[in-house]
Amino acid sequence: MFMTVPYKWRALSVTSLGALLSILDGSIFIIALPTIMEGLDADLLTVTWIIMGYMLIMTLLVPTFGRIADMVGRKKLYVSGFILFTAASLFCGTALSGFQLLIFRMIQAVGGSLLVANGAAIVTDAFPKEELGTAMGINSMIFGAGAAIGPVLGGFLLQFGWRFIFFVNIPTGVIGTIWGAVQLKELVNFSKAQKFDWGGTTLFTIGLTGLLVGLSFGGFVGWSNPAVPGLILAGALCFLLFMRTEKRVEFPMMDLRLFEGSRVAYQYGAALLNAIARGAVVFLLTFFLQIILALSPITAAVYLTPFAVTQAVGSPVSGRLADRYGTRWLTTIGLLMSAAGLLGMMFISIDTSFLLLVSWMGLMGFGSGLFFSPNAKVIMESVPPRKRGIATGVRSMLFNAGQVLSLGLALAIVSSAISLEALTNLFLGLQVGSEGVEIAEFISGIRLVFTISFAATLLAAFVSSRKGVMPLWENNGDENPSGEAANAGA
């Protein structure tokens, strides 16, 4: 029966399972952090690294796996991602210490990187250009729906113990592995003459690690710490060497034409700025709800669902509109809506009502939904089939890097206004309310972050509104249209 369904929809069902697995894992994990800290007797530093380490691994590996996918194909890597993520979930659920959980989460991030690096490319290979926005909208809708369901599901699973938040990934992972192995096809003929760029990949990894760790932890550990400027400088130097290397090698890890003043480069820039703007919003609002409104961690997370719900509503709408009317005005309007929500959050105070917060979150969520699908569509339809893996990888890398930097800034702001004991107790769920918190400094800090986010979103809207020019690719057979299987009726 399933074989009568066009291949494009079967491929989308596989990538939707992968998207649901990754987003549910993330949203449930955040909810369970207090219980995990208590159960494993982990300190705040370990927990911080469990969060940041996962994001750093994702940021570092997605471009590399995207490049490998352009060399050897997408199906094997995507199915391998399901297997590794599922196995690591089992190990996470059996961890006996915070350090063990950190290691297993980083392994899990490797599996997640394999899924993220290939998902959009698989969809683009399968769908014709005139339907690509709709497909991307459905994938984004799955992310929003998973983010909305996660807190409720997490609260339910915690009744049986925190280990079940990882065990719940196993059935989905097993189904996804089997379904992907059976249904996915390789639609692009990849050249076997290509070589992997080990030198460029090494420089890229060291450079990005230095920059992200230095910038994200600078405010947290202090900018005067000698390690911070050292990491930033080393990262910047490695990046300069990386760019020189990539221009000289025959098969570069990252084709720099993606950034040469093209339409793709503008959308990459908008994606990075949007990630910096929104990465810390949910994190800071969670603290606001726990400190100012004195809600429990789980209740606070549930109160944040309007953000995810409106994003889930906006994504498929924008995807369909992008297929009919184009992308540039949709991405710009979406970012301006997000900016309007952030403008309201800039004036957050002790007296802010929950109704106002819901309105601001709704604007941000719906605006984000309008932005994501057209942004992905522009990037994926602007590159040839044999470069879709690295194009996806770069977009995901920029998104994750923006979130890491945003979260690092938020942690620095929060830690300056809250005592270490109060911060630990808030994570543990042992405290609600403002004990040990400098309320005025806390409010001032989150207003500052929201102001920076507002400015970043406006800049993103400006960048996204630029038309740019299409990249020029060599005429080597890469220009095959997307959606080969769909057009062939496979």
VOBADREN-254204 format. One record per residue (C-alpha): z, y, x negated; residue number from 0. Coordinates in Angstrom, 2 decimals. Layout:
N
ATOM      pz      py      px  nr
ATOM       Z       Y       X NUM
...
% end
This chain:
490
ATOM      pz      py      px  nr
ATOM    0.00    0.00    0.00   0
ATOM    0.96    2.43   -2.76   1
ATOM   -2.36    1.93   -4.52   2
ATOM   -4.17    3.51   -1.55   3
ATOM   -2.28    6.76   -2.23   4
ATOM   -4.28    9.05   -4.57   5
ATOM   -3.09    8.84   -8.17   6
ATOM   -2.10   12.52   -8.29   7
ATOM    0.67   11.94   -5.73   8
ATOM    1.90    8.78   -7.44   9
ATOM    2.08   10.66  -10.74  10
ATOM    3.96   13.50   -9.03  11
ATOM    6.44   11.02   -7.55  12
ATOM    7.22    9.73  -11.07  13
ATOM    7.76   13.20  -12.54  14
ATOM    9.82   14.22   -9.49  15
ATOM   12.14   11.28  -10.16  16
ATOM   12.49   12.44  -13.75  17
ATOM   13.22   15.99  -12.64  18
ATOM   15.80   14.81  -10.11  19
ATOM   17.52   12.62  -12.71  20
ATOM   17.87   15.43  -15.25  21
ATOM   19.00   18.18  -12.86  22
ATOM   21.50   15.99  -11.01  23
ATOM   23.00   14.87  -14.30  24
ATOM   23.43   18.48  -15.42  25
ATOM   24.92   19.86  -12.20  26
ATOM   27.27   16.91  -11.67  27
ATOM   28.39   16.99  -15.31  28
ATOM   29.47   20.64  -15.11  29
ATOM   31.53   19.89  -12.00  30
ATOM   33.24   16.96  -13.72  31
ATOM   34.08   18.78  -16.97  32
ATOM   37.73   19.51  -16.08  33
ATOM   38.35   15.88  -15.16  34
ATOM   36.54   14.67  -18.28  35
ATOM   38.60   16.99  -20.52  36
ATOM   41.79   15.65  -19.03  37
ATOM   40.68   12.01  -19.07  38
ATOM   39.56   12.06  -22.71  39
ATOM   42.19   14.56  -23.91  40
ATOM   39.36   16.70  -25.32  41
ATOM   39.92   20.26  -26.53  42
ATOM   37.88   23.28  -25.48  43
ATOM   35.85   23.39  -28.70  44
ATOM   34.69   19.80  -28.20  45
ATOM   33.74   20.51  -24.59  46
ATOM   31.83   23.63  -25.65  47
ATOM   29.83   21.57  -28.13  48
ATOM   29.20   18.87  -25.51  49
ATOM   27.53   21.55  -23.37  50
ATOM   25.78   23.46  -26.14  51
ATOM   24.85   20.36  -28.16  52
ATOM   22.89   18.90  -25.26  53
ATOM   21.01   22.17  -24.77  54
ATOM   20.32   22.55  -28.50  55
ATOM   18.88   19.04  -28.80  56
ATOM   16.64   19.68  -25.79  57
ATOM   15.47   22.98  -27.25  58
ATOM   14.70   21.49  -30.65  59
ATOM   12.98   18.26  -29.62  60
ATOM   10.85   19.19  -26.61  61
ATOM    8.10   20.95  -28.66  62
ATOM    8.00   18.09  -31.16  63
ATOM    7.71   15.46  -28.44  64
ATOM    5.09   17.59  -26.73  65
ATOM    3.02   17.57  -29.90  66
ATOM    3.46   13.80  -30.31  67
ATOM    2.35   13.32  -26.69  68
ATOM   -0.87   15.18  -27.52  69
ATOM   -1.46   12.64  -30.30  70
ATOM   -0.50    9.28  -28.77  71
ATOM   -0.46    9.87  -25.01  72
ATOM    2.13   10.74  -22.39  73
ATOM    2.91    7.54  -20.49  74
ATOM    4.69    5.66  -23.29  75
ATOM    6.84    8.67  -24.17  76
ATOM    7.73    9.43  -20.56  77
ATOM    8.76    5.84  -19.78  78
ATOM   10.69    5.73  -23.08  79
ATOM   12.52    8.87  -21.95  80
ATOM   13.64    7.14  -18.77  81
ATOM   14.87    4.12  -20.75  82
ATOM   16.78    6.16  -23.34  83
ATOM   18.32    8.54  -20.78  84
ATOM   19.47    5.60  -18.65  85
ATOM   20.96    3.68  -21.59  86
ATOM   22.73    6.80  -22.87  87
ATOM   24.18    7.38  -19.38  88
ATOM   25.76    3.94  -19.57  89
ATOM   27.27    4.77  -22.97  90
ATOM   28.51    8.16  -21.72  91
ATOM   30.32    6.41  -18.89  92
ATOM   32.12    4.14  -21.35  93
ATOM   33.10    6.86  -23.88  94
ATOM   36.68    6.68  -25.12  95
ATOM   36.94   10.10  -26.75  96
ATOM   35.46   13.57  -26.58  97
ATOM   33.62   12.98  -29.86  98
ATOM   32.03    9.79  -28.54  99
ATOM   30.91   11.59  -25.40 100
ATOM   29.40   14.36  -27.55 101
ATOM   27.34   11.80  -29.52 102
ATOM   26.21    9.94  -26.40 103
ATOM   25.28   13.19  -24.61 104
ATOM   23.12   14.18  -27.58 105
ATOM   21.35   10.80  -27.39 106
ATOM   20.93   11.43  -23.68 107
ATOM   19.36   14.78  -24.54 108
ATOM   16.74   12.97  -26.65 109
ATOM   15.75   10.98  -23.56 110
ATOM   15.76   14.15  -21.49 111
ATOM   13.49   15.83  -24.05 112
ATOM   10.95   13.02  -23.70 113
ATOM   10.92   13.52  -19.93 114
ATOM   10.71   17.32  -20.01 115
ATOM    8.03   17.38  -22.71 116
ATOM    5.66   15.26  -20.65 117
ATOM    6.37   15.97  -16.99 118
ATOM    4.25   19.09  -16.47 119
ATOM    1.44   17.71  -18.65 120
ATOM    1.28   14.50  -16.58 121
ATOM    1.06   16.54  -13.38 122
ATOM   -1.62   18.84  -14.85 123
ATOM   -3.68   15.86  -16.00 124
ATOM   -3.58   14.40  -12.49 125
ATOM   -4.11   17.43  -10.23 126
ATOM   -7.22   19.61   -9.90 127
ATOM   -6.66   23.27  -10.76 128
ATOM   -6.88   24.41   -7.16 129
ATOM   -3.85   22.23   -6.27 130
ATOM   -1.82   22.63   -9.45 131
ATOM    0.39   25.41   -8.10 132
ATOM    1.39   23.26   -5.13 133
ATOM    2.27   20.36   -7.44 134
ATOM    4.32   22.59   -9.73 135
ATOM    6.05   24.06   -6.67 136
ATOM    7.10   20.60   -5.49 137
ATOM    8.51   19.78   -8.93 138
ATOM   10.44   23.07   -8.98 139
ATOM   11.69   22.39   -5.46 140
ATOM   13.15   19.09   -6.70 141
ATOM   15.06   21.02   -9.38 142
ATOM   16.47   23.41   -6.78 143
ATOM   17.39   20.65   -4.36 144
ATOM   19.07   18.65   -7.13 145
ATOM   21.08   21.69   -8.21 146
ATOM   22.24   22.17   -4.60 147
ATOM   23.14   18.51   -4.05 148
ATOM   24.80   18.03   -7.45 149
ATOM   28.14   19.76   -6.79 150
ATOM   28.67   17.93   -3.49 151
ATOM   27.69   14.56   -4.98 152
ATOM   29.84   15.27   -8.03 153
ATOM   32.88   16.04   -5.87 154
ATOM   32.36   12.77   -3.99 155
ATOM   31.92   10.66   -7.15 156
ATOM   35.01   12.12   -8.80 157
ATOM   37.10   10.38   -6.16 158
ATOM   36.20    7.12   -7.92 159
ATOM   36.64    8.45  -11.48 160
ATOM   34.63   10.70  -13.80 161
ATOM   32.75    7.77  -15.34 162
ATOM   30.79    7.31  -12.12 163
ATOM   29.01   10.65  -12.66 164
ATOM   27.15    8.92  -15.49 165
ATOM   26.87    5.49  -13.89 166
ATOM   25.08    7.06  -10.90 167
ATOM   22.15    7.83  -13.22 168
ATOM   21.51    4.15  -13.90 169
ATOM   19.86    3.09  -10.59 170
ATOM   17.61    6.18  -10.59 171
ATOM   16.77    5.62  -14.25 172
ATOM   15.89    1.95  -13.75 173
ATOM   13.70    2.77  -10.73 174
ATOM   12.04    5.60  -12.63 175
ATOM   11.35    3.36  -15.64 176
ATOM    9.70    0.65  -13.55 177
ATOM    7.82    3.08  -11.31 178
ATOM    6.53    5.06  -14.28 179
ATOM    5.44    1.95  -16.17 180
ATOM    3.51    0.67  -13.14 181
ATOM    2.00    3.91  -11.83 182
ATOM    1.26    6.25  -14.73 183
ATOM   -2.13    6.30  -16.44 184
ATOM   -3.50    7.91  -19.57 185
ATOM   -6.23   10.24  -18.32 186
ATOM   -7.03   12.01  -21.60 187
ATOM   -8.68   10.43  -24.64 188
ATOM   -6.58   11.45  -27.62 189
ATOM   -8.07   11.60  -31.10 190
ATOM   -6.66    8.92  -33.40 191
ATOM   -7.62   10.95  -36.48 192
ATOM   -4.77   13.42  -35.95 193
ATOM   -1.80   13.52  -38.33 194
ATOM    1.76   14.57  -37.63 195
ATOM    2.83   17.81  -39.29 196
ATOM    6.10   16.76  -40.95 197
ATOM    6.46   19.91  -43.03 198
ATOM    5.95   22.29  -40.12 199
ATOM    8.24   20.27  -37.86 200
ATOM   11.04   20.31  -40.47 201
ATOM   10.77   24.07  -40.98 202
ATOM   10.66   24.64  -37.21 203
ATOM   13.74   22.49  -36.59 204
ATOM   15.83   24.12  -39.33 205
ATOM   14.69   27.61  -38.36 206
ATOM   15.38   27.25  -34.65 207
ATOM   18.75   25.56  -35.28 208
ATOM   19.87   28.38  -37.57 209
ATOM   18.78   31.12  -35.18 210
ATOM   20.22   29.55  -32.03 211
ATOM   23.55   28.50  -33.52 212
ATOM   23.97   31.82  -35.30 213
ATOM   23.04   34.02  -32.33 214
ATOM   24.82   31.98  -29.65 215
ATOM   28.10   31.52  -31.53 216
ATOM   28.19   34.89  -33.29 217
ATOM   30.11   36.58  -30.50 218
ATOM   32.28   33.51  -29.97 219
ATOM   33.52   32.98  -33.55 220
ATOM   33.02   36.56  -34.74 221
ATOM   30.01   38.29  -36.29 222
ATOM   32.02   38.87  -39.46 223
ATOM   32.16   35.12  -40.08 224
ATOM   29.93   34.59  -43.17 225
ATOM   28.32   31.53  -41.61 226
ATOM   26.81   33.55  -38.74 227
ATOM   24.53   35.95  -40.68 228
ATOM   23.81   33.14  -43.14 229
ATOM   22.53   30.88  -40.35 230
ATOM   20.48   33.68  -38.79 231
ATOM   18.90   34.65  -42.12 232
ATOM   18.13   31.03  -43.06 233
ATOM   16.63   30.44  -39.63 234
ATOM   14.45   33.56  -39.83 235
ATOM   13.18   32.63  -43.31 236
ATOM   12.33   29.10  -42.20 237
ATOM   10.46   30.51  -39.21 238
ATOM    8.38   32.78  -41.45 239
ATOM    7.53   29.81  -43.67 240
ATOM    6.76   27.76  -40.55 241
ATOM    4.24   30.33  -39.30 242
ATOM    2.51   30.46  -42.71 243
ATOM    2.41   26.66  -42.87 244
ATOM    0.94   26.26  -39.38 245
ATOM   -2.00   28.52  -40.21 246
ATOM   -2.98   26.35  -43.17 247
ATOM   -2.57   22.73  -42.03 248
ATOM   -5.41   20.88  -40.32 249
ATOM   -3.23   19.44  -37.54 250
ATOM   -0.37   21.90  -36.95 251
ATOM    2.77   20.95  -35.05 252
ATOM    2.31   24.12  -32.93 253
ATOM   -1.05   25.78  -32.34 254
ATOM   -0.28   29.47  -32.89 255
ATOM   -3.26   30.49  -30.79 256
ATOM   -0.90   29.99  -27.84 257
ATOM    0.76   33.27  -28.88 258
ATOM   -2.19   35.37  -30.00 259
ATOM   -2.04   38.12  -27.36 260
ATOM   -3.32   35.79  -24.66 261
ATOM   -2.44   35.33  -21.02 262
ATOM   -0.38   32.32  -22.09 263
ATOM    1.67   34.39  -24.54 264
ATOM    2.62   36.88  -21.81 265
ATOM    3.85   34.09  -19.55 266
ATOM    5.78   32.51  -22.41 267
ATOM    7.46   35.85  -23.04 268
ATOM    8.32   36.24  -19.37 269
ATOM    9.78   32.70  -19.28 270
ATOM   12.00   33.40  -22.31 271
ATOM   13.27   36.72  -20.94 272
ATOM   13.92   35.19  -17.53 273
ATOM   15.94   32.37  -19.12 274
ATOM   18.02   34.87  -21.10 275
ATOM   18.61   36.82  -17.87 276
ATOM   19.67   33.96  -15.63 277
ATOM   21.15   31.43  -18.07 278
ATOM   24.74   32.72  -17.82 279
ATOM   24.77   33.87  -14.18 280
ATOM   26.08   30.67  -12.60 281
ATOM   28.53   30.17  -15.46 282
ATOM   30.04   33.65  -15.04 283
ATOM   30.08   33.50  -11.24 284
ATOM   31.98   30.20  -11.45 285
ATOM   34.69   31.95  -13.44 286
ATOM   34.65   34.92  -11.07 287
ATOM   35.18   32.65   -8.06 288
ATOM   38.01   30.77   -9.78 289
ATOM   39.78   33.86  -11.15 290
ATOM   39.21   36.55   -8.54 291
ATOM   38.83   34.46   -5.36 292
ATOM   41.20   31.73   -6.64 293
ATOM   38.91   28.84   -5.67 294
ATOM   39.11   25.37   -7.19 295
ATOM   36.32   24.41   -9.65 296
ATOM   34.60   22.11   -7.14 297
ATOM   34.85   24.63   -4.30 298
ATOM   33.52   27.36   -6.57 299
ATOM   30.53   25.21   -7.48 300
ATOM   29.79   24.50   -3.82 301
ATOM   29.95   28.24   -3.11 302
ATOM   27.14   28.71   -5.64 303
ATOM   24.69   26.49   -3.73 304
ATOM   22.85   29.46   -2.08 305
ATOM   21.30   30.15   -5.49 306
ATOM   19.90   26.62   -5.73 307
ATOM   18.91   26.37   -2.05 308
ATOM   16.88   29.58   -2.05 309
ATOM   15.19   28.53   -5.28 310
ATOM   14.25   25.21   -3.67 311
ATOM   12.77   27.13   -0.71 312
ATOM   10.87   29.63   -2.85 313
ATOM    9.24   27.16   -5.27 314
ATOM    6.86   25.29   -2.92 315
ATOM    6.01   28.54   -1.11 316
ATOM    4.96   30.24   -4.35 317
ATOM    3.10   27.15   -5.53 318
ATOM    0.89   27.10   -2.44 319
ATOM    0.37   30.87   -2.54 320
ATOM   -0.57   30.68   -6.23 321
ATOM   -3.32   28.16   -5.43 322
ATOM   -4.76   30.49   -2.78 323
ATOM   -4.24   34.01   -4.07 324
ATOM   -3.55   33.84   -7.82 325
ATOM   -0.45   33.92   -9.96 326
ATOM    0.15   37.29  -11.63 327
ATOM    1.49   39.23   -8.64 328
ATOM    3.67   36.28   -7.55 329
ATOM    5.45   35.95  -10.91 330
ATOM    5.99   39.71  -11.02 331
ATOM    7.35   39.94   -7.46 332
ATOM    9.63   36.96   -8.10 333
ATOM   11.11   38.59  -11.19 334
ATOM   11.58   41.92   -9.37 335
ATOM   13.46   40.09   -6.60 336
ATOM   15.68   38.46   -9.22 337
ATOM   16.26   41.89  -10.77 338
ATOM   17.34   43.23   -7.37 339
ATOM   19.95   40.45   -7.13 340
ATOM   21.19   41.21  -10.63 341
ATOM   21.35   44.91   -9.81 342
ATOM   23.88   44.07   -7.12 343
ATOM   25.87   41.88   -9.50 344
ATOM   26.14   44.77  -11.95 345
ATOM   28.62   46.35   -9.52 346
ATOM   30.70   43.25   -8.93 347
ATOM   34.43   43.93   -8.48 348
ATOM   37.67   42.47   -7.24 349
ATOM   36.79   43.67   -3.72 350
ATOM   33.27   42.21   -3.62 351
ATOM   32.88   40.08   -0.50 352
ATOM   31.47   36.58   -0.57 353
ATOM   28.74   37.70    1.84 354
ATOM   27.49   40.20   -0.74 355
ATOM   27.60   37.56   -3.47 356
ATOM   25.57   35.19   -1.28 357
ATOM   22.98   37.95   -0.69 358
ATOM   22.65   38.63   -4.40 359
ATOM   22.48   34.93   -5.26 360
ATOM   19.89   34.41   -2.54 361
ATOM   17.67   37.16   -3.95 362
ATOM   17.98   35.74   -7.45 363
ATOM   17.34   32.17   -6.35 364
ATOM   14.34   32.94   -4.18 365
ATOM   12.91   35.22   -6.86 366
ATOM   13.32   32.48   -9.46 367
ATOM   11.56   30.05   -7.14 368
ATOM    8.65   32.47   -6.75 369
ATOM    8.41   32.85  -10.53 370
ATOM    8.63   29.29  -11.87 371
ATOM    5.65   27.55  -10.25 372
ATOM    2.99   30.26  -10.89 373
ATOM    4.34   30.75  -14.42 374
ATOM    3.88   27.05  -15.20 375
ATOM    0.47   27.01  -13.51 376
ATOM   -0.88   29.88  -15.66 377
ATOM    0.21   28.18  -18.87 378
ATOM   -0.96   24.68  -18.03 379
ATOM   -4.40   25.61  -16.68 380
ATOM   -5.07   27.87  -19.69 381
ATOM   -4.91   25.12  -22.31 382
ATOM   -7.20   22.11  -22.85 383
ATOM   -5.98   18.61  -21.96 384
ATOM   -5.23   17.67  -25.57 385
ATOM   -2.84   20.59  -25.96 386
ATOM   -0.92   20.31  -22.69 387
ATOM    1.97   18.45  -24.30 388
ATOM    2.72   21.16  -26.85 389
ATOM    2.09   23.86  -24.20 390
ATOM    4.74   22.25  -21.97 391
ATOM    7.04   21.78  -24.94 392
ATOM    6.88   25.41  -26.00 393
ATOM    7.59   26.63  -22.46 394
ATOM   10.60   24.31  -22.13 395
ATOM   11.80   25.27  -25.62 396
ATOM   11.73   28.97  -24.75 397
ATOM   13.52   28.34  -21.46 398
ATOM   16.25   26.28  -23.13 399
ATOM   16.57   28.71  -26.05 400
ATOM   17.05   31.58  -23.60 401
ATOM   19.73   29.66  -21.76 402
ATOM   21.55   28.78  -25.00 403
ATOM   21.60   32.42  -26.07 404
ATOM   22.67   33.56  -22.61 405
ATOM   25.49   31.02  -22.45 406
ATOM   26.64   31.95  -25.95 407
ATOM   26.86   35.60  -24.91 408
ATOM   28.78   34.67  -21.76 409
ATOM   31.26   32.55  -23.72 410
ATOM   31.82   35.43  -26.14 411
ATOM   32.47   37.87  -23.28 412
ATOM   34.76   35.53  -21.36 413
ATOM   36.77   34.50  -24.41 414
ATOM   37.52   38.13  -25.24 415
ATOM   39.10   38.72  -21.83 416
ATOM   40.89   35.41  -21.29 417
ATOM   43.55   33.80  -23.43 418
ATOM   42.68   30.43  -24.96 419
ATOM   45.40   28.74  -22.89 420
ATOM   44.11   30.26  -19.64 421
ATOM   40.49   29.40  -20.52 422
ATOM   41.47   25.80  -21.25 423
ATOM   43.46   25.55  -18.02 424
ATOM   40.54   26.94  -16.03 425
ATOM   38.27   24.27  -17.48 426
ATOM   40.91   21.63  -16.76 427
ATOM   41.30   22.79  -13.19 428
ATOM   45.01   23.35  -13.78 429
ATOM   44.75   27.06  -12.98 430
ATOM   43.12   29.23  -10.38 431
ATOM   43.80   32.93  -10.18 432
ATOM   44.19   35.55  -12.87 433
ATOM   47.18   34.39  -14.91 434
ATOM   46.45   34.99  -18.60 435
ATOM   43.34   37.03  -17.77 436
ATOM   42.75   40.71  -18.45 437
ATOM   41.14   41.45  -15.10 438
ATOM   39.70   44.87  -15.96 439
ATOM   38.27   43.58  -19.24 440
ATOM   36.93   40.45  -17.54 441
ATOM   35.16   42.46  -14.82 442
ATOM   33.81   44.90  -17.40 443
ATOM   32.52   42.00  -19.50 444
ATOM   30.62   40.21  -16.75 445
ATOM   29.19   43.54  -15.56 446
ATOM   27.88   44.05  -19.10 447
ATOM   26.24   40.62  -19.11 448
ATOM   24.66   41.24  -15.70 449
ATOM   23.40   44.62  -16.91 450
ATOM   21.75   42.97  -19.91 451
ATOM   20.31   40.33  -17.56 452
ATOM   18.96   43.03  -15.24 453
ATOM   17.23   44.80  -18.14 454
ATOM   15.80   41.50  -19.44 455
ATOM   14.43   40.66  -15.98 456
ATOM   12.73   44.04  -15.62 457
ATOM   11.15   43.56  -19.04 458
ATOM   10.08   40.06  -18.00 459
ATOM    8.45   41.48  -14.86 460
ATOM    6.50   44.00  -16.96 461
ATOM    5.36   41.32  -19.41 462
ATOM    4.41   38.95  -16.60 463
ATOM    2.33   41.65  -14.89 464
ATOM    0.04   41.93  -17.94 465
ATOM   -3.24   40.12  -17.39 466
ATOM   -4.07   39.26  -20.99 467
ATOM   -7.04   37.19  -22.10 468
ATOM   -7.62   33.47  -22.09 469
ATOM   -7.12   31.68  -25.44 470
ATOM  -10.26   30.63  -27.28 471
ATOM  -10.40   26.91  -28.01 472
ATOM  -12.93   25.03  -30.10 473
ATOM  -15.65   23.20  -28.21 474
ATOM  -14.53   19.70  -29.08 475
ATOM  -14.34   18.06  -25.71 476
ATOM  -10.99   19.60  -24.90 477
ATOM  -12.45   21.59  -22.05 478
ATOM  -12.36   18.69  -19.57 479
ATOM  -11.05   19.92  -16.22 480
ATOM   -7.61   18.97  -15.03 481
ATOM   -7.13   16.42  -12.32 482
ATOM   -9.70   13.86  -13.49 483
ATOM   -8.11   11.03  -11.59 484
ATOM   -7.56   13.05   -8.46 485
ATOM  -11.17   14.20   -8.39 486
ATOM  -12.36   10.67   -8.98 487
ATOM  -10.30    9.44   -6.06 488
ATOM   -8.22    7.12   -8.26 489
% end
